[in-house]
Amino acid sequence: EIGGDMVAVETAQLRVKLMPLLSKQVHIDTVVLTKPQLRLVTLKNGVDSFAGLIGDAEAEEQEIEESAGAAVALVVQGIELTDGSLVIDDQAAGSVTEISKLNLVTGNLIGDSLADLTASGSMKSSDSPDVVDFNLNGQAQIDINSLLVKAVNLKATVLQAANEIVLGVDSLTFADSAKLDVSGMQLTLKGPADATVAAE
């Protein structure tokens, strides 16, 4: 059985600006979530936590559009997530992955310009005894029409046991066609065997 809550949160805040509502625009200053918990389960027969949600969501969206009469623009200036957790329980594959101490702060990722992005946390997998600590910062932008993701000045640090991996990327773009373009990449491994690899 999937059972249990799929989503839980200790506190949530949506700071909405009132004036744009008159022109059918919803401006949310920052989405603030404290201790959000997300649990995703895939049963051995392939049924997952999202079963039944997609059809319901499409029906609700159609009802909202019909009742509104016109599209409502949604603008989110930023996300602030503190001490979150994510559990991915894949019973079909026999693996459990847990992300804890998840912190995420972003600017307006779907705006007209690049926005700051920082993330950190710890990850534990049933496939490995070691805890992996990660830290990411940079700037990013998502085009919601083309689903193009662009990121610049990315720096990711991963710590696992005695190893530290530092990945730096000057520019990265990812399109919905699964095309990935990376430039100015440097990978450094610190541990029992130190190594550095760079590519333009």
C-alpha positions in Angstrom: 0.0 0.0 0.0 1.1 3.6 -0.6 -0.5 4.9 2.6 0.5 7.9 4.6 0.6 11.6 3.6 2.1 12.4 0.2 2.7 16.0 1.2 2.9 17.7 4.6 4.3 21.1 5.7 4.7 22.7 9.1 4.1 26.3 8.0 3.3 27.8 4.6 3.1 31.5 3.6 2.0 33.0 0.3 2.5 36.8 0.3 0.1 38.1 -2.4 0.2 41.6 -3.8 -3.4 42.9 -3.9 -3.4 45.6 -6.6 -2.5 43.3 -9.6 -5.5 41.1 -8.8 -7.7 43.8 -10.4 -6.1 43.0 -13.7 -6.4 39.2 -13.3 -2.7 38.9 -12.3 -1.7 37.0 -9.2 1.6 38.4 -7.9 3.1 36.3 -5.1 6.1 37.9 -3.5 7.6 34.7 -2.0 6.4 31.2 -1.3 7.7 30.3 2.1 7.6 26.7 3.3 9.0 25.4 6.6 9.7 21.7 7.0 7.8 20.5 3.9 7.7 16.7 3.6 7.1 14.9 0.3 6.8 11.2 0.1 6.6 9.5 -3.3 5.9 5.8 -3.5 6.0 3.4 -6.5 4.4 0.0 -5.8 5.7 -3.2 -7.2 2.9 -3.2 -9.8 4.1 0.3 -11.0 1.2 2.3 -9.4 2.7 5.5 -7.9 1.7 8.4 -5.7 0.5 10.4 -8.6 -2.1 7.9 -9.8 -5.4 9.6 -10.1 -4.0 13.1 -9.4 -3.3 14.1 -13.0 -6.9 13.5 -14.3 -8.4 15.3 -11.3 -6.0 18.3 -11.8 -6.9 18.6 -15.5 -10.6 18.6 -14.6 -10.1 21.3 -11.9 -8.0 23.4 -14.3 -10.8 23.3 -16.9 -13.4 24.3 -14.3 -11.3 27.2 -13.2 -10.7 28.4 -16.8 -14.5 28.1 -17.6 -15.5 30.0 -14.4 -12.8 32.7 -14.8 -13.7 33.4 -18.5 -10.1 34.6 -19.1 -6.6 33.4 -18.2 -5.1 34.5 -14.9 -1.4 35.4 -15.0 0.6 34.0 -12.1 3.9 35.6 -11.0 6.0 34.2 -8.2 8.9 36.3 -7.2 10.7 33.6 -5.2 10.7 30.4 -3.2 12.1 29.9 0.3 12.1 26.3 1.5 13.6 25.4 4.9 14.4 22.0 6.4 12.5 20.0 3.9 12.5 16.3 3.3 11.8 14.0 0.3 11.4 10.3 0.4 11.3 8.3 -2.9 10.3 4.7 -2.1 10.5 2.7 -5.3 9.2 -0.7 -4.3 9.4 -1.9 -7.9 13.1 -1.3 -8.0 13.6 -2.2 -4.3 15.3 1.2 -3.4 14.6 4.0 -1.0 16.2 7.5 -1.4 15.8 10.1 1.3 16.8 13.7 1.0 16.8 15.6 4.3 17.8 19.1 5.6 16.7 20.4 2.2 17.0 24.2 1.9 16.1 26.0 -1.3 16.1 29.8 -2.0 15.3 31.2 -5.4 14.4 34.4 -7.1 11.8 34.6 -9.9 13.0 31.6 -12.0 10.2 32.2 -14.6 10.9 35.9 -15.0 12.5 37.8 -17.8 16.1 37.5 -16.4 18.3 35.1 -14.5 17.5 34.7 -10.8 19.7 33.6 -7.9 19.4 29.9 -6.8 20.9 28.2 -3.8 20.2 24.7 -2.5 21.7 22.4 0.1 20.8 19.1 1.9 21.8 15.5 2.6 20.9 12.4 0.6 20.9 8.8 1.8 20.2 5.8 -0.5 19.4 2.2 0.4 22.0 1.3 -2.3 24.9 3.0 -0.4 25.9 3.2 3.3 27.3 6.8 2.9 25.4 10.0 3.4 25.9 12.5 0.6 25.9 16.2 1.5 25.4 18.7 -1.3 25.4 22.4 -1.9 24.5 24.3 -5.1 24.5 27.9 -6.1 24.2 29.9 -9.2 21.7 31.7 -11.4 18.9 30.1 -13.4 15.9 30.9 -15.6 13.0 28.7 -16.9 11.0 29.5 -20.1 7.6 28.0 -19.3 6.5 28.2 -22.9 9.5 26.3 -24.4 10.6 24.5 -21.2 14.1 25.7 -21.8 16.2 25.8 -18.7 19.2 28.1 -18.6 21.8 28.3 -15.7 25.0 30.3 -15.3 27.8 30.4 -12.8 26.8 27.1 -11.3 28.9 25.7 -8.5 28.0 22.3 -6.9 29.8 20.7 -4.0 29.2 17.1 -3.1 30.7 15.5 0.0 30.6 11.7 0.5 32.8 9.9 3.1 36.4 11.1 2.4 35.6 12.5 -1.0 34.7 16.0 -2.1 33.6 16.7 -5.6 33.3 20.3 -6.8 31.7 21.0 -10.2 31.8 24.4 -11.7 29.8 25.4 -14.9 29.9 28.7 -16.6 26.8 28.1 -18.7 24.2 25.3 -19.1 21.1 25.1 -21.1 18.6 22.2 -21.2 15.7 21.9 -23.6 12.6 19.7 -23.5 14.1 17.9 -26.5 16.6 16.5 -24.0 19.4 18.5 -25.5 22.1 19.6 -23.0 24.6 22.3 -23.8 27.4 23.0 -21.3 30.3 25.4 -21.5 33.2 26.3 -19.1 33.1 23.1 -17.0 35.6 22.2 -14.3 35.4 19.1 -12.1 37.7 18.7 -9.1 37.9 15.6 -6.9 39.5 15.8 -3.5 40.1 12.7 -1.5 42.5 9.7 -1.6 43.2 10.6 -5.2 43.0 14.2 -6.2 42.2 15.1 -9.8 41.0 18.1 -11.8 39.3 18.0 -15.3 38.4 21.0 -17.3 36.5 21.5 -20.6 35.5 24.6 -22.5 
